[in-house]
Amino acid sequence: MDTKLSVPIFTLFLFLASYVRAQTKVFDVTKYGARPNTDISNALTNAWKDACGSTTSSKVLVPKGTYMLNKLDLKGPCRAPINIHVDGNILAPKDPKLLNGVDQWVKFGYINFFTLSGGGTFDGQGEMTWKQNDCGPNKNCHIIPMNFGFAFLSNSIIHGITSKDSKYFHVNVLGCNNLTFINMNINAPATSPNTDGIHIGRSTQVHIYNSNIGTGDDCISLGDGSKQIHVQNVTCGPGHGISVGSLGKYPNEEPIEGFVVKNCTLKNTDNGVRIKTWPGTPIISSVSNMHFEDIIMVNVRNPIIIDQQYCPWNQCTKQALTNAWKDACRSTTSSKVVVPKGTYMLNKLDLKGPCKAPINVQVDGNILAPKDPKLLNGVDQSKNKDGKCYKSSNWRFSANFHALGAAAGGAIAIMEFSSLSLRALEAS
């Protein structure tokens, strides 16, 4: 595989290497009271403060050993290039409540020329949290912390670090410019929910090279405002593949521009390369200048998928079905609305004609009504044998059309592909 680095990254490496060799001052956390098998939060914070204030290049060193770490939020700006070098294993609290509602366990922000390096591991110890995670269907769930948050970093490198068993996403990148991940290892079981590998949003020139990512969700995902993102020589699996989106859920989303995925292998993943957008919204999100080249897929369920009806946990079954019906009903040629295999929840539904041409609703999945009839808000009054009124839990297809879409509505993304080529493709 091609392992060449881009000119900006190579130049950045040379700059940091020459600067570090010339005049690096080391701040060892053991000099600040850190000891194996104890909490090093204060020691690491104090070492950072001194290193960040140095007028020459500095290194914060976490030597070999196993350490505990509570929430950590390290910010710049710093006065010179700074490196945190971790050789040890750092453990998060198992109980997420001990992190006091933070959204990220370890945060780095507002730093220029920052490096996080070493062969160390940041272990989120997420197994306890995965069993409690209901944040998909439950929007009022407690905040679950990610392992890393990198915010507003410039000209920075994450090299050789392992992120293990995060409680939620492993890495969140926000507002960064020229940030590079090299030899990054991200590990979590396929059964771990919402453990995305690297999620990028509103950042420019983010590079992911020579890395291994296996999780219970997307290996790499792009949110809005991601520009000039380059992924090369990355192995993904298990997980949900490499995804653009989801998009179209929130107002004022910024375009995604310039996404290159090259010389990557996806193995035992649900999806290969995917674009996902929410249905039934008025929001326009653009995705342009995407390039996929030399992608190897082994035992991948959906090698290439553009999903414009993305709606996890059945959050919008009614809206999706209603929108599909409206588009199909307006069609001047025969149309079909398809509900694919799967189990869906559906509240009250009232689909009416007249339609312009014959229409077919094909249901291949299982559709469940609410168990509690009160949730149907009083649809259709009927009477029982005693003449008493009760509320029925009917779904209705009203008459007045020729025949019982064309396809589903809610196309919300404008997508352009440049030089899309996948070879050596294998799918189960």
C-alpha atoms as one frame of an Amber mdcrd trajectory, in Angstrom:
protein
   0.000   0.000   0.000   1.014   3.551  -0.661   2.350   5.100   2.532   3.406
   8.488   1.262   2.474  11.474   3.389   1.248  14.738   1.980   3.677  17.631
   1.694   2.036  19.685   4.492   2.196  16.729   6.908   5.790  15.863   6.031
   6.760  19.508   6.490   5.010  19.600   9.856   6.884  16.470  10.952  10.226
  17.999   9.999   9.409  21.207  11.842   8.347  19.480  15.028  11.232  17.010
  14.915  13.862  19.696  14.440  12.314  21.913  17.107  12.065  19.080  19.614
  15.667  17.915  19.052  16.937  21.409  19.525  15.523  22.345  22.921  12.917
  20.129  24.538  12.243  20.410  28.237  10.701  17.326  29.869   7.971  17.553
  32.509   7.649  14.062  34.042   4.331  13.580  35.847   6.062  11.462  38.491
   7.872  14.636  39.556   4.422  16.096  40.213   3.302  13.261  42.474   1.976
  10.719  39.967   2.275   7.096  41.058   1.128   3.869  39.367  -2.379   2.674
  40.316  -3.366   6.109  41.613  -5.289   9.054  40.165  -2.896  11.296  38.199
  -5.427  14.001  37.292  -3.788  16.724  39.402  -0.226  15.700  38.522  -0.944
  15.721  34.802  -2.796  19.038  34.990   0.036  20.717  36.903   2.703  19.317
  34.580   0.669  20.645  31.636   0.456  24.127  33.140   4.217  24.353  33.531
   4.914  22.886  30.091   2.359  25.108  28.379   3.996  28.161  29.929   7.448
  27.204  28.672   8.990  29.435  26.015  10.795  26.460  24.510   9.463  23.172
  23.183   8.204  20.945  25.978   7.208  17.357  26.640   4.860  16.088  29.337
   5.873  12.491  30.044   3.615   9.746  31.423   6.003   6.776  31.888   5.121
   3.094  31.729   2.689   1.842  34.331  -1.050   1.799  34.948  -2.694   4.998
  36.147  -6.193   6.219  37.008  -7.481   9.444  35.502 -10.621  11.416  36.230
 -11.914  13.993  33.750  -9.168  16.094  32.152  -9.503  19.369  30.247  -6.187
  20.818  28.992  -6.276  24.086  27.066  -3.933  26.470  25.314  -2.745  28.635
  23.903   0.738  27.516  24.820   3.896  29.554  24.275   5.744  26.915  22.224
   5.131  23.491  20.644   4.041  20.965  23.268   3.976  17.166  23.333   2.209
  14.828  25.722   4.042  11.510  25.489   2.186   8.587  27.077   3.883   5.223
  27.527   1.551   3.991  30.266  -2.015   2.706  30.430  -4.535   5.260  31.648
  -7.888   4.100  32.997 -11.143   6.047  33.165 -13.617   5.482  36.012 -15.911
   2.575  35.201 -18.953   4.437  36.503 -19.788   7.357  34.158 -21.457   9.204
  37.032 -18.017   9.766  38.527 -17.184  11.980  35.531 -19.901  14.448  36.601
 -21.685  14.815  33.291 -18.753  15.788  31.045 -19.171  14.983  27.359 -15.514
  13.957  26.915 -13.216  12.232  29.358  -9.953  13.750  28.005 -10.086  17.132
  26.245  -7.432  19.137  24.438  -8.345  22.523  23.050  -7.115  25.804  21.562
  -3.528  24.685  20.939  -1.145  25.250  18.033   1.629  22.697  17.367   0.312
  20.057  19.765   1.411  16.411  19.732  -0.038  13.450  21.595   2.328  10.509
  21.157   3.680   7.290  22.615   2.556   3.692  22.741   0.170   4.219  25.621
  -3.493   3.320  25.962  -6.455   5.378  27.113  -8.963   2.822  28.397 -12.509
   4.155  28.775 -13.652   0.973  30.588 -16.998   1.329  28.903 -18.562  -2.097
  29.390 -20.670  -1.018  32.373 -21.967   1.992  30.427 -22.793   0.022  27.261
 -25.283  -2.069  29.225 -27.034   1.115  30.402 -26.862   3.038  27.123 -30.350
   3.895  25.872 -29.378   7.205  24.262 -30.597   6.089  20.854 -34.332   5.932
  21.578 -34.146   8.028  24.770 -33.210  11.649  24.053 -33.345  12.502  27.761
 -30.654  10.043  28.758 -27.692  11.033  30.898 -24.644  12.346  29.032 -22.193
   9.579  28.190 -18.564  10.718  27.863 -16.365  10.056  24.847 -12.739   9.109
  25.344 -11.224  12.118  23.529 -12.270  15.585  22.495  -9.930  17.553  20.203
 -11.269  21.074  19.721  -9.745  24.004  17.846  -6.311  22.456  17.416  -4.015
  23.642  14.618  -0.949  21.989  13.067  -1.182  19.053  15.443  -0.462  15.308
  15.435  -1.902  12.315  17.292   0.615   9.486  16.893   0.741   5.889  18.139
  -1.977   6.227  20.773  -4.580   3.535  21.519  -8.145   4.360  22.496  -9.853
   1.366  24.058 -13.452   0.640  25.088 -14.775   4.167  25.118 -18.130   4.616
  26.811 -19.391   6.518  23.757 -17.545   7.897  20.695 -13.796   7.358  20.916
 -12.658  10.613  19.282 -14.536  13.816  18.487 -12.809  16.423  16.299 -14.333
  19.910  16.234 -13.064  23.162  14.750  -9.588  21.836  13.968  -7.242  22.795
  11.153  -4.419  20.564   9.894  -4.806  17.745  12.413  -3.224  14.369  11.633
  -3.792  10.913  13.145  -0.979   8.428  12.438  -0.760   4.816  13.669  -3.872
   5.305  15.775  -5.489   2.204  17.237  -9.128   2.295  18.269 -10.680  -0.813
  19.775 -14.116  -1.749  21.089 -16.294  -4.846  20.613 -18.772  -5.006  17.747
 -21.547  -5.154  20.344 -20.611  -1.849  21.996 -23.272   0.776  21.100 -22.411
   4.210  19.674 -18.648   3.726  19.967 -17.768   5.589  16.742 -14.037   5.649
  16.065 -13.259   9.170  14.838 -16.058  11.685  14.266 -15.113  14.923  12.480
 -17.144  18.105  12.337 -16.528  21.659  11.096 -12.827  20.978  10.608 -10.413
  21.417   7.702  -7.456  19.283   6.605  -7.902  16.333   8.915  -5.717  13.369
   7.909  -6.036   9.782   9.155  -3.173   7.511   8.108  -1.979   3.959   8.806
  -4.520   3.285  11.540  -6.674   0.392  12.768 -10.230   1.083  13.888 -12.663
  -1.558  15.128 -15.793  -0.500  17.032 -19.521  -1.039  17.468 -20.418   1.891
  15.198 -18.884   3.956  12.376 -15.113   3.611  12.091 -14.927   7.158  10.711
 -17.833   9.569  10.363 -18.097  13.080   8.964 -20.444  15.714  10.309 -21.290
  18.963   8.598 -18.556  21.472   7.811 -15.883  18.820   7.240 -13.522  19.913
   4.453 -10.397  18.395   2.900 -10.531  15.155   4.866  -8.019  12.475   3.798
  -8.211   8.858   4.964  -5.471   6.505   3.766  -4.160   3.043   4.706  -6.829
   2.521   7.344  -8.229  -0.868   8.344 -11.827  -0.743   9.545 -13.750  -3.524
  11.241 -15.803  -4.516  13.010 -18.183  -1.573  12.838 -20.570   0.257  10.556
 -17.993   1.372   7.980 -16.962   4.848   6.835 -19.864   7.286   6.821 -20.720
  10.771   5.672 -23.440  12.040   7.971 -25.952  11.754   9.202 -26.995  15.070
   7.633 -30.164  17.071   7.338 -31.383  16.905  10.920 -30.338  20.351  12.138
 -30.660  23.843  10.642 -27.622  25.793   9.391 -25.566  22.737   8.507 -22.380
  23.574   6.624 -21.314  21.795   3.396 -19.015  18.787   3.338 -16.329  19.282
   0.693 -13.348  17.215  -0.400 -13.388  13.729   1.154 -10.726  11.262  -0.033
 -10.632   7.622   1.077  -7.735   5.663  -0.420  -6.061   2.271   0.057  -8.353
   1.199   2.886  -9.653  -2.216   3.953 -13.062  -2.808   5.492 -13.574  -6.236
   7.010 -16.635  -7.673   8.777 -18.541  -4.393   8.780 -22.249  -3.676   8.316
 -21.498  -1.085   5.636 -18.585  -0.118   3.433 -18.749   3.526   2.388 -22.026
   5.248   3.234 -23.844   8.557   2.992 -26.802   8.948   5.339 -29.378  11.733
   5.440 -32.552  12.229   7.430 -35.913  12.069   5.632 -38.744  14.564   5.663
 -36.840  17.720   6.570 -36.629  21.035   4.683 -32.878  21.274   5.311 -30.499
  21.220   2.348 -27.059  19.735   3.071 -24.480  19.491   0.305 -21.772  16.860
  -0.074 -19.299  17.345  -2.926 -15.951  16.253  -4.354 -15.766  12.790  -2.849
 -13.147  10.289  -4.021 -12.985   6.616  -3.048 -10.070   4.648  -4.501  -8.614
   1.172  -3.956 -11.035   0.066  -1.286 -10.946  -3.611  -0.318 -14.098  -4.977
   1.309 -14.314  -8.439   2.860 -17.569  -9.765   4.332 -19.280  -6.368   4.136
 -23.066  -6.418   4.165 -23.674  -3.184   2.210 -20.497  -2.240   0.284 -21.820
   1.088  -1.035 -24.958   2.679   0.359 -26.586   6.077  -0.045 -29.318   6.158
   2.584 -31.656   9.131   2.260 -34.129   7.604   4.692 -31.733   7.310   7.643
 -33.800   7.140  10.794 -32.349   4.995  13.599 -34.459   3.647  16.449 -37.660
   4.241  14.451 -37.677   7.930  15.321 -39.495   8.975  12.175 -41.387   5.967
  10.775 -44.651   7.897  10.571 -43.059  10.918   8.908 -41.095   8.802   6.453
 -44.144   6.776   5.485 -46.308   9.872   5.168 -43.759  11.649   2.984 -43.295
   8.590   0.786 -47.061   8.370   0.390 -47.368  12.028  -0.603 -44.738  11.696
  -3.325 -46.162   8.434  -4.601 -49.716   9.773  -4.585 -48.623  12.741  -6.731
 -46.944  10.488  -9.288 -48.624  10.419 -12.702 -47.481   6.821 -13.241 -48.073
   3.679 -11.219 -46.122   3.794  -7.951 -45.162   1.675  -4.981 -44.383   2.624
  -1.377 -42.149  -0.033   0.182 -41.627  -0.701   3.884 -38.582  -3.016   3.900
 -37.898  -5.887   6.266 -37.436  -4.913   9.878 -39.530  -3.989  12.885 -40.981
  -0.478  13.055 -43.046   1.502  15.530 -45.953   3.511  14.170 -48.331   5.933
  15.796 -51.652   6.853  14.185 -51.539   7.102  10.413 -54.121   8.524   8.025
 -53.230   8.328   4.332 -55.714   9.811   1.888 -56.331  10.143  -1.851 -57.285
  10.824  -4.485 -54.036   9.844  -6.153 -53.084  10.504  -9.761 -52.339   6.883
 -10.668 -52.559   3.363  -9.214 -50.584   3.037  -6.002 -49.312   0.051  -4.044
 -48.156  -0.023  -0.423 -45.863  -3.031  -0.011 -45.114  -3.940   3.612 -42.320
  -6.470   4.107 -41.576  -5.528   7.714 -43.418  -5.771  11.014 -45.228  -2.614
  12.122 -46.174  -2.278  15.777 -48.862  -0.039  17.265 -48.354   1.567  20.685
 -49.420  -0.796  23.474 -51.111   2.052  25.319 -54.156   3.297  23.316 -53.840
   6.701  24.992 -50.745   7.301  22.888 -52.954   7.323  19.788 -54.624  10.521
  20.988 -58.198   9.432  20.529 -58.379   8.213  16.940 -61.701   6.642  15.785
 -64.489   6.252  18.314 -66.380   2.951  18.247 -68.890   1.214  20.518 -68.720
  -2.089  22.317 -71.564  -4.507  23.018 -72.791  -2.397  25.944 -73.074   0.676
  23.800 -70.166   2.376  25.573 -67.644   4.366  23.587 -64.053   3.305  23.445
 -61.028   4.416  21.454 -59.742   2.022  18.851 -56.097   1.827  17.768 -56.781
   1.859  14.036 -54.382   2.918  11.340 -56.296   4.043   8.278 -55.843   4.057
   4.552 -58.705   6.254   3.380 -60.610   5.402   0.224 -61.190   7.538  -2.866
 -58.270   6.509  -5.027 -58.113   4.136  -7.961 -56.008   1.372  -6.536 -54.397
   0.234  -3.674 -42.726   5.334  -3.935 -42.015   6.844  -7.085 -40.379   5.950
  -4.024 -39.620   7.535  -0.737 -39.462  11.276  -0.332 -37.232  13.491   1.706
 -34.183  13.700  -0.512 -32.189  16.281   1.384 -28.625  16.049   0.190 -27.008
  17.262  -3.002 -24.234  14.793  -3.686 -21.533  14.810  -6.337 -18.986  12.057
  -6.805 -15.565  12.509  -8.342 -13.666   9.467  -9.590 -15.572   6.859  -7.616
 -13.739   3.572  -8.090 -13.732   0.493  -5.901 -11.762  -2.588  -6.814 -11.083
  -6.024  -5.356 -14.576  -5.872  -3.919 -15.884  -8.789  -1.934 -19.227  -8.865
  -0.179 -21.015 -11.523   1.773
